[in-house]
Amino acid sequence: MITPPAHVLDLFAVPEVVTHLPGGSGSTYRAGDLVLSPGRDETVQAWLSPVLARLAVRLDEDPGRRARDLRVAMPVPARDGSWVVNGWAACRYEPEAVTCLDLDVTLAAGRSLHAHLAVAVGSRPPRLHEREDRWARAERVAFGPTQEMVAAAAGTPAADVVDRVAPHLSDVPLGTEQLVHADLAGNVLLDRQGAPLVIDVSPAWRPVQWAEAVAVVDLVTWFGAPLSVVEPRQSGPERQALLRALIFRALSDEQLDPEAYAPLLSVIAST
């Protein structure tokens, strides 16, 4: 398990005593009043962190704010002004915040976030499409030609998922593309007053409906949400969004467990 190096802690001006935090990828730490997360892309955070910081302030300081209105975790730069130090990025620690696993609350928080992001970011950010991490590659394949999906999955644990899903795909439009959080499930917390607090924004330039479908897939597959949440999404664009979300997750899941995907496949890839 990788812990933040001393020079990273120094640049973020926090104590060298760190506490491992549960959830996520298992590599996040609290140091002082900050949460430090590894694996951050310096180019992405250079434009994303300022957007989120401005939004976080605007939401928290809104004169009409109610106790349970949306919040966004505040990114914090290092002492030298950089948003990423050796792959580590920081945000403000929120005492007593707990993970929200309620689908309705998660999706409602996502819709509010995406409405704000649509205003804040009017065009695709530079170089977002050039990312080469496994999530970015899986995302591109999930929106590409069917034959490329099958080829990308061949010989991998994702092959069965992709082979079963691909024949059901169509070109039904999923809506306007914009900046979305492609990893909402597990990254919506409830603060001490019960307000949804969005953390760890994973940026993608895709339709909101797809981002919501990824959250549905994740909540059913990893967080125990009932299959009944899929029932209203069994036709039209909603179903197509779910199918592409399934392909995205299967291709990006480094430790794919076929049994975890089986219940969803039996419902949305069998008709």
C-alpha positions as CSV (number, residue, x, y, z in Angstrom):
1,M,0.0,0.0,0.0
2,I,1.5,3.3,-1.1
3,T,1.4,6.2,1.5
4,P,2.1,9.8,0.7
5,P,5.8,10.6,0.7
6,A,7.3,13.1,3.1
7,H,7.9,15.7,0.3
8,V,4.2,15.4,-0.8
9,L,3.0,16.1,2.7
10,D,5.4,19.0,3.1
11,L,4.2,20.7,-0.1
12,F,0.6,20.3,1.0
13,A,1.6,21.7,4.4
14,V,0.1,18.8,6.5
15,P,1.6,16.7,9.3
16,E,3.6,13.5,8.4
17,V,1.2,11.5,10.5
18,V,-1.4,10.0,8.1
19,T,-4.5,7.9,8.6
20,H,-5.7,5.5,6.0
21,L,-9.3,6.1,4.9
22,P,-11.7,3.3,3.9
23,G,-13.5,3.1,0.6
24,G,-12.5,4.0,-3.0
25,S,-9.4,2.2,-4.2
26,G,-8.1,1.8,-0.7
27,S,-5.2,4.2,-1.2
28,T,-6.6,7.4,0.2
29,Y,-5.3,9.0,3.4
30,R,-6.1,11.8,5.7
31,A,-3.3,14.1,6.8
32,G,-4.3,17.0,9.0
33,D,-7.4,18.7,7.5
34,L,-6.8,17.3,4.0
35,V,-7.6,14.0,2.2
36,L,-4.8,12.9,-0.2
37,S,-5.5,10.6,-3.2
38,P,-2.9,9.1,-5.5
39,G,-3.0,8.5,-9.3
40,R,-4.2,11.9,-10.3
41,D,-3.4,13.2,-13.8
42,E,-1.6,16.5,-13.6
43,T,-3.0,17.8,-16.9
44,V,-6.6,16.9,-16.0
45,Q,-6.4,18.4,-12.5
46,A,-4.9,21.6,-13.9
47,W,-8.3,22.5,-15.4
48,L,-10.7,20.3,-13.3
49,S,-9.6,21.4,-9.8
50,P,-10.2,25.1,-10.4
51,V,-13.6,24.4,-11.8
52,L,-14.5,22.3,-8.8
53,A,-13.0,24.7,-6.3
54,R,-15.1,27.6,-7.7
55,L,-18.2,25.4,-7.7
56,A,-17.6,24.3,-4.1
57,V,-17.3,27.9,-2.9
58,R,-20.4,29.0,-4.9
59,L,-22.5,26.1,-3.5
60,D,-21.3,26.6,0.1
61,E,-21.8,30.3,0.1
62,D,-25.1,30.5,-1.8
63,P,-27.3,32.9,0.3
64,G,-30.3,30.7,-0.5
65,R,-28.6,27.5,0.5
66,R,-30.6,24.9,2.5
67,A,-28.9,22.4,4.8
68,R,-29.2,19.4,2.5
69,D,-28.4,21.1,-0.8
70,L,-25.6,19.7,-3.0
71,R,-22.0,20.2,-1.9
72,V,-18.7,19.5,-3.7
73,A,-15.4,18.5,-2.0
74,M,-13.0,21.5,-2.1
75,P,-9.8,20.8,-4.0
76,V,-6.7,22.3,-2.2
77,P,-3.5,23.2,-4.1
78,A,0.0,22.6,-2.8
79,R,2.1,25.4,-1.4
80,D,3.7,25.9,-4.8
81,G,0.3,26.4,-6.5
82,S,0.2,23.0,-8.2
83,W,-2.8,20.8,-7.9
84,V,-0.9,17.5,-8.2
85,V,2.4,16.5,-6.5
86,N,3.9,13.3,-7.7
87,G,0.5,12.0,-8.6
88,W,-1.1,13.0,-5.3
89,A,-4.0,15.5,-5.1
90,A,-5.7,16.9,-2.1
91,C,-9.2,18.0,-1.0
92,R,-10.6,19.3,2.3
93,Y,-11.4,16.7,4.8
94,E,-15.1,16.5,5.9
95,P,-15.5,15.2,9.4
96,E,-18.3,12.7,10.0
97,A,-19.2,12.4,6.3
98,V,-20.4,8.9,5.4
99,T,-20.8,7.1,2.0
100,C,-24.3,7.4,0.5
101,L,-25.5,4.1,-1.1
102,D,-29.1,5.3,-1.8
103,L,-29.6,5.2,-5.6
104,D,-32.2,8.1,-5.6
105,V,-30.0,10.4,-3.6
106,T,-26.9,9.5,-5.6
107,L,-28.7,10.2,-8.9
108,A,-30.2,13.4,-7.6
109,A,-26.8,14.6,-6.5
110,G,-25.4,13.7,-9.9
111,R,-28.2,15.6,-11.7
112,S,-27.6,18.7,-9.7
113,L,-23.8,18.4,-10.2
114,H,-24.2,17.9,-13.9
115,A,-26.5,20.9,-14.2
116,H,-23.8,23.0,-12.6
117,L,-21.1,21.5,-14.7
118,A,-23.0,22.1,-17.9
119,V,-23.0,25.9,-17.1
120,A,-19.4,26.0,-15.8
121,V,-17.8,24.0,-18.7
122,G,-19.4,24.8,-22.0
123,S,-17.0,22.9,-24.3
124,R,-14.9,19.7,-24.0
125,P,-11.8,20.6,-22.0
126,P,-8.5,20.4,-23.8
127,R,-6.8,17.0,-23.9
128,L,-9.5,15.2,-22.0
129,H,-9.9,12.9,-25.0
130,E,-6.2,12.1,-24.9
131,R,-6.2,10.3,-21.6
132,E,-4.8,6.8,-21.8
133,D,-5.7,5.3,-18.4
134,R,-7.8,2.2,-18.4
135,W,-11.0,4.0,-17.7
136,A,-10.5,6.4,-20.6
137,R,-9.7,3.5,-22.9
138,A,-12.8,1.5,-21.8
139,E,-15.0,4.6,-22.2
140,R,-13.9,5.1,-25.8
141,V,-14.5,1.5,-26.6
142,A,-17.9,1.5,-25.0
143,F,-19.0,4.3,-27.4
144,G,-17.2,2.8,-30.5
145,P,-18.1,0.2,-33.1
146,T,-19.3,-3.2,-31.8
147,Q,-16.5,-5.1,-33.5
148,E,-13.9,-3.0,-31.7
149,M,-15.6,-3.8,-28.4
150,V,-15.5,-7.5,-29.0
151,A,-11.8,-7.3,-30.2
152,A,-10.8,-5.3,-27.1
153,A,-12.4,-7.8,-24.8
154,A,-11.1,-10.9,-26.5
155,G,-9.1,-13.1,-24.3
156,T,-9.9,-11.1,-21.2
157,P,-12.3,-11.7,-18.3
158,A,-14.6,-9.1,-19.8
159,A,-15.2,-11.1,-23.0
160,D,-18.3,-12.8,-21.8
161,V,-19.9,-9.6,-20.7
162,V,-19.1,-7.8,-23.9
163,D,-20.1,-10.8,-26.1
164,R,-23.5,-10.9,-24.4
165,V,-24.1,-7.1,-24.4
166,A,-22.8,-6.1,-27.8
167,P,-25.6,-7.7,-29.9
168,H,-28.2,-5.6,-28.1
169,L,-26.6,-2.2,-28.8
170,S,-28.1,0.3,-31.2
171,D,-27.4,3.9,-32.3
172,V,-30.2,5.4,-30.1
173,P,-29.0,8.9,-29.0
174,L,-28.3,9.2,-25.3
175,G,-28.5,13.0,-25.2
176,T,-26.1,15.9,-25.3
177,E,-22.5,15.3,-24.3
178,Q,-21.1,17.4,-21.5
179,L,-18.7,17.2,-18.6
180,V,-19.9,14.4,-16.3
181,H,-18.8,12.5,-13.2
182,A,-18.3,8.9,-14.5
183,D,-17.9,7.3,-11.1
184,L,-20.8,8.6,-8.9
185,A,-21.5,5.4,-7.0
186,G,-19.6,5.5,-3.7
187,N,-18.4,9.0,-4.4
188,V,-21.4,10.8,-3.0
189,L,-21.1,11.2,0.7
190,L,-23.6,12.6,3.2
191,D,-22.1,15.3,5.4
192,R,-22.9,15.8,9.1
193,Q,-26.1,17.7,8.1
194,G,-27.2,15.1,5.6
195,A,-26.2,17.1,2.5
196,P,-24.9,15.1,-0.5
197,L,-21.2,15.8,-0.9
198,V,-19.6,14.8,-4.2
199,I,-16.0,13.7,-4.2
200,D,-13.4,12.3,-6.6
201,V,-14.9,13.6,-9.8
202,S,-13.9,11.3,-12.7
203,P,-14.3,13.5,-15.7
204,A,-15.7,12.3,-19.0
205,W,-17.3,14.2,-21.9
206,R,-20.4,12.0,-22.3
207,P,-24.2,12.2,-22.0
208,V,-25.6,12.6,-18.5
209,Q,-27.8,9.5,-19.0
210,W,-24.7,7.3,-19.5
211,A,-23.1,8.7,-16.3
212,E,-26.3,7.8,-14.4
213,A,-26.3,4.3,-16.0
214,V,-22.8,3.7,-14.7
215,A,-23.9,4.6,-11.2
216,V,-26.8,2.1,-11.5
217,V,-24.5,-0.6,-12.7
218,D,-22.0,0.1,-9.9
219,L,-24.6,0.2,-7.2
220,V,-26.2,-3.1,-8.3
221,T,-22.9,-4.8,-9.0
222,W,-20.7,-3.7,-6.1
223,F,-23.0,-2.1,-3.5
224,G,-25.9,-4.5,-3.2
225,A,-28.7,-2.3,-4.7
226,P,-31.7,-4.5,-5.8
227,L,-32.2,-5.4,-9.4
228,S,-35.6,-3.7,-9.3
229,V,-33.8,-0.4,-9.8
230,V,-33.1,-1.5,-13.4
231,E,-36.8,-2.1,-14.2
232,P,-37.6,1.5,-15.2
233,R,-34.6,1.4,-17.5
234,Q,-35.5,-1.5,-19.7
235,S,-36.2,0.2,-23.0
236,G,-35.1,3.0,-25.3
237,P,-32.2,5.3,-24.4
238,E,-32.2,4.2,-20.8
239,R,-31.5,0.6,-21.7
240,Q,-28.8,1.6,-24.3
241,A,-27.1,3.7,-21.7
242,L,-27.0,0.7,-19.3
243,L,-25.6,-1.6,-22.0
244,R,-22.8,0.9,-22.7
245,A,-22.2,1.4,-19.0
246,L,-21.9,-2.4,-18.5
247,I,-19.3,-2.6,-21.3
248,F,-17.4,0.3,-19.8
249,R,-17.3,-1.2,-16.4
250,A,-16.3,-4.7,-17.6
251,L,-13.4,-3.4,-19.7
252,S,-12.1,-1.1,-16.9
253,D,-12.5,-3.6,-14.1
254,E,-9.0,-5.0,-13.4
255,Q,-10.3,-7.7,-11.0
256,L,-13.5,-8.5,-12.9
257,D,-15.7,-11.1,-11.1
258,P,-18.1,-12.5,-13.8
259,E,-20.6,-13.6,-11.1
260,A,-21.0,-10.0,-9.9
261,Y,-22.2,-9.0,-13.4
262,A,-24.4,-12.1,-14.0
263,P,-27.6,-10.7,-12.4
264,L,-27.5,-7.5,-14.4
265,L,-26.8,-9.4,-17.6
266,S,-29.7,-11.7,-17.0
267,V,-32.0,-8.7,-16.9
268,I,-30.8,-6.2,-19.5
269,A,-28.9,-8.4,-22.0
270,S,-31.4,-11.2,-22.4
271,T,-34.2,-9.7,-24.5
